[in-house]
Amino acid sequence: MSKYIIAYLIEMNAVFKALNDPTRRQILELLKEKDMNAGEIAEKFNISKPSISHHLDILKRADLITSEKKGQFVEYSLNTTILEDLLNWILTLK
């Protein structure tokens, strides 16, 4: 197997791991509507801010979201590119 294919499979494993959790899927749904900072995201859940940060970290490592420093806050956005890659991969299984 080529290094490219192995890297791609590792990336897809991270994506599926990230999508496996309902909280992370809800975060993606929120970011689908608008970009948000961690505090805004945390307000939507009944879990601790460190737990939200952990979920955001997993989503970032899976490249499902991006972050950008804006003043004193970090704003999170949905990364649609990786989702398009995932959909294309799923379609190859057809």
PERA-V225565 format. One record per pair of residues at least 12 apart in sequence whose ideal C-beta (glycine too) atoms are under 10 Angstrom apart, sorted by the first residue. I is the first residue (numbers start at 0). J is the second residue. D is the distance in Angstrom with one decimal. If there is no record, write none. Layout:
I & J & D
I & J & D
//
This chain:
7 & 84 & 8.5
7 & 88 & 8.2
8 & 88 & 9.7
10 & 60 & 9.9
10 & 61 & 7.8
10 & 62 & 7.0
10 & 81 & 7.9
10 & 84 & 8.2
10 & 85 & 9.5
10 & 88 & 10.0
11 & 61 & 9.2
11 & 81 & 9.4
11 & 84 & 8.3
11 & 85 & 7.1
11 & 88 & 6.5
11 & 89 & 9.9
12 & 61 & 9.0
13 & 57 & 8.2
13 & 58 & 9.7
13 & 60 & 6.0
13 & 61 & 4.2
13 & 62 & 7.6
13 & 63 & 8.8
13 & 81 & 9.6
14 & 58 & 9.5
14 & 60 & 9.8
14 & 61 & 4.8
14 & 62 & 7.5
14 & 63 & 6.5
14 & 81 & 6.5
14 & 82 & 8.6
14 & 84 & 8.5
14 & 85 & 5.8
14 & 88 & 9.3
15 & 61 & 8.4
15 & 85 & 8.6
16 & 57 & 7.3
16 & 60 & 9.1
16 & 61 & 6.9
17 & 54 & 8.6
17 & 56 & 9.9
17 & 57 & 5.1
17 & 58 & 5.4
17 & 59 & 9.1
17 & 60 & 7.6
17 & 61 & 3.8
17 & 62 & 9.0
17 & 63 & 5.6
17 & 64 & 9.1
17 & 81 & 9.8
18 & 57 & 10.0
18 & 58 & 9.2
18 & 61 & 7.9
18 & 63 & 7.7
18 & 82 & 9.8
18 & 85 & 8.6
19 & 57 & 9.7
20 & 54 & 7.0
20 & 57 & 7.7
20 & 58 & 9.4
22 & 44 & 6.7
22 & 46 & 7.1
22 & 50 & 7.9
22 & 51 & 8.2
22 & 53 & 9.6
22 & 54 & 5.5
22 & 57 & 9.9
23 & 53 & 9.8
23 & 54 & 5.1
23 & 55 & 8.7
23 & 57 & 6.4
23 & 58 & 5.7
23 & 61 & 8.7
23 & 63 & 8.0
23 & 64 & 9.4
24 & 58 & 9.8
24 & 63 & 9.9
25 & 40 & 9.3
25 & 43 & 7.6
25 & 44 & 7.5
25 & 54 & 9.2
26 & 40 & 6.0
26 & 43 & 8.4
26 & 44 & 8.4
26 & 51 & 7.9
26 & 54 & 6.0
26 & 55 & 7.1
26 & 57 & 9.8
26 & 58 & 6.5
26 & 63 & 9.0
26 & 64 & 7.7
26 & 75 & 8.1
26 & 77 & 9.4
27 & 58 & 7.2
27 & 63 & 6.4
27 & 64 & 7.4
27 & 77 & 6.3
27 & 78 & 9.7
27 & 82 & 8.7
28 & 43 & 9.7
28 & 77 & 9.3
29 & 43 & 6.1
29 & 44 & 9.4
29 & 75 & 9.1
29 & 77 & 9.1
30 & 55 & 9.9
30 & 58 & 8.7
30 & 63 & 8.9
30 & 64 & 6.2
30 & 65 & 9.7
30 & 74 & 9.9
30 & 75 & 6.0
30 & 76 & 6.3
30 & 77 & 4.2
30 & 78 & 9.2
31 & 77 & 5.7
31 & 79 & 9.2
31 & 82 & 9.9
32 & 77 & 9.2
33 & 74 & 9.8
33 & 76 & 9.0
33 & 77 & 9.5
34 & 64 & 9.6
34 & 65 & 9.4
34 & 66 & 9.7
34 & 67 & 8.4
34 & 69 & 9.1
34 & 74 & 5.0
34 & 75 & 6.5
34 & 76 & 4.7
34 & 77 & 8.1
35 & 72 & 9.6
35 & 74 & 6.9
35 & 75 & 5.9
35 & 76 & 8.6
36 & 66 & 9.2
36 & 69 & 7.9
36 & 70 & 9.7
36 & 71 & 9.4
36 & 72 & 4.2
36 & 73 & 6.1
36 & 74 & 5.4
36 & 75 & 6.9
37 & 51 & 6.0
37 & 52 & 6.2
37 & 54 & 9.8
37 & 55 & 6.2
37 & 66 & 9.1
37 & 72 & 7.8
37 & 73 & 6.5
37 & 74 & 9.1
37 & 75 & 7.1
38 & 51 & 8.8
38 & 72 & 7.4
38 & 73 & 9.8
39 & 72 & 8.9
39 & 74 & 9.0
39 & 75 & 9.0
40 & 52 & 9.5
40 & 54 & 8.6
40 & 55 & 7.2
40 & 75 & 7.0
41 & 54 & 9.9
41 & 55 & 9.6
52 & 73 & 10.0
55 & 73 & 8.8
55 & 75 & 6.3
58 & 75 & 8.0
58 & 77 & 9.3
58 & 78 & 8.9
59 & 75 & 8.1
59 & 78 & 9.0
61 & 78 & 9.1
61 & 81 & 7.3
61 & 85 & 9.9
62 & 78 & 5.8
62 & 80 & 8.0
62 & 81 & 4.6
62 & 82 & 9.7
62 & 84 & 9.0
63 & 77 & 7.4
63 & 78 & 5.8
63 & 79 & 9.5
63 & 80 & 9.9
63 & 81 & 5.7
63 & 82 & 7.2
63 & 85 & 9.0
64 & 76 & 6.4
64 & 77 & 6.1
64 & 78 & 5.7
64 & 81 & 9.1
65 & 77 & 8.1
65 & 78 & 5.1
65 & 80 & 9.4
65 & 81 & 9.7
//
